[in-house]
Amino acid sequence: MFDKLCYEYYESLDSTNERIKERARNGAEEGLVISADRQTAGRGRIGRKWQSPQGECVATSMLIYQNDIPLDSIPSITVLCGLAVRSALSQLYGMECLIKWPNDIILNGKKICGILVEYETLSNGLSFLVVGIGVNVHQKSFSDDLADKATSIDMELLDTTIRPVHRREIVEVIWTSFMTYYKEFILYNNLSIFKEEYEKHLVNIGNRVRIERAEASYDAIARGISDSGGLIIYVNGEEQEIRNYEVSVRGLYGYV
Ligand code: ATP
């Protein structure tokens, strides 16, 4: 288990997740955090694009070697990361965000942050995780395709004189918060101690949602999360767990 975080900041990178992967392949130490002022090829899940324009966002990724985490617990890291970002924005700006399983942080029905956890095995057999976070900070508006589903700290925090918004501070508070959750998780290797907190902030809990899979879509009720980070849904008279992360969960009438 590592304790020390090592922060590096860059002006422009293709993707902070990609840079972490390169560094891991060259033997970087666990706890390396790489952040960039902008990403030219930021990614979301399933090859989707993530917009991180110059000077307006937090794009930050951390390296974790997989020694302490069994393979089937990897989805739990996205859950911990969601809790950490939520808690950081609450501590810093009193923003009470919600979490849209698996990887989005929501404020007033719009996405303020996305999370992308990736996994790779090196040629020496060692495996690592990249925990990537993109927060919208200084955007004043979004392109037409995102306008109804994206928001930023500046758009939500109308009076920034109360607490000036500094992106490096956001980076450091998020990762400090993540480490608190992560250390506790490693002790039990189980999400059960975080379930109550997560479900309290799960955006669509108890609501009818649309489960979108590549093959088919169907309606269900979102019930909560499992001990390993899957989404529990109620469908056709029974509870099921979704563990396939290529699934999207939508509101019946929009993004949330
Ligand atoms: P899901 O609910 O399946 O996660 P998603 O559309 O949120 O769906 P992600 O992979 O989490 O998918 O994020 C990528 C998507 O987020 C992009 O396809 C785009 O629609 C949207 N997006 C891209 N950049 C931003 C941004 N800066 N802020 C908010 N949303 C963005």
Boltz pocket constraint, residues with backbone or C-beta under 6 A from the ligand:
constraints:
  - pocket:
      binder: B
      contacts: [[A, 43], [A, 44], [A, 45], [A, 46], [A, 48], [A, 49], [A, 50], [A, 51], [A, 52], [A, 101], [A, 102], [A, 103], [A, 104], [A, 111], [A, 112], [A, 114], [A, 115], [A, 136], [A, 145], [A, 146], [A, 149], [A, 150], [A, 151], [A, 247], [A, 248], [A, 249]]
      max_distance: 6.0
